[in-house]
Amino acid sequence: MMASSPGIFKLSAAFLMAITCQLMPFYGVWMDWKPNFILVLIITLILNYPDYFGVSFASISGLIADVVLGTIFGHFMFIFTLCGGLVCVLARWVSHFALTYRLVSMFAVCLLAGFLQSILVILQGLPVPIDLFTGAAIISVMVLPIYEKAFNLSREP
């Protein structure tokens, strides 16, 4: 059975919250633990609605994130496209998993995203603390159930 689309108002509210949280300043140690809220929302949408959202949605969202966050053109597009493609491949299986297994798969994708982002930052000549990927991925995994419950984005009854 095909799940119905989440609706434009739900999507708008979810993206507004994700962009607001992404632009919210974090200071000190917490800045390194800040997850990519937009990527977590995109992964949530692809996992729960694979018939409506895919790699092209992730790519376009990455371009929008580049503009909104003021990064180098293509930085987030590259990361979102690769992670979105991986999630599209996994979505058919992961959609049948319990919440725990979805969180584990999301943790792996967020680790990959952090690793890819650090490679892009290192190529720009900036230092990156590698030991903080795990913390940001754990925080990202904690955001998934919040998105699913707050905006009713899960396909489970």
C-alpha positions, 0 to 999 in steps of 0.5 A: 500500500502506497503512503499518501504524501505528507502535505504542503503545510506539514512540509513547510512547517517541518522545513521552517523548523529545520532551517530555523534550528540550522541557523540558530547559533550554538556556542562553545563545545555545543557548536561541534555537536550540532547536527545538520537538521535539514539533512535529518529532515530529508532523510526522514522524508525519503525513509518514510515516503520513498515514492514521493521523495528521492535523490532529486529532492535531496539535490535540490534541497542541498542547493537551497541549503547552500544558498541559505547557509552561505556555503560554497556552491555545491557543498551541501548539494554533494553531501545531500545527493550522496546521502539521499542516494544511499537512503533511497537504496535503503528506504525499501528495506528500512521502511519495514524496520522497527524504530531502533533499526531505522535509527541505526541506519540513520546513524550510519548515514549521518556518520557518512555525511559528517565524513564527507563534509569534513573532506570538503572542509579539509579540501578548502584548507580548514582544520576539522576535528575528526573526533566529533563525528560520532557526537553529531551523528548521535544528536542527529539520530535523536532528532529523527523521532522528534520530526516523525512525531512532531510533524506526523511524518512516519508511515506507522499508524 
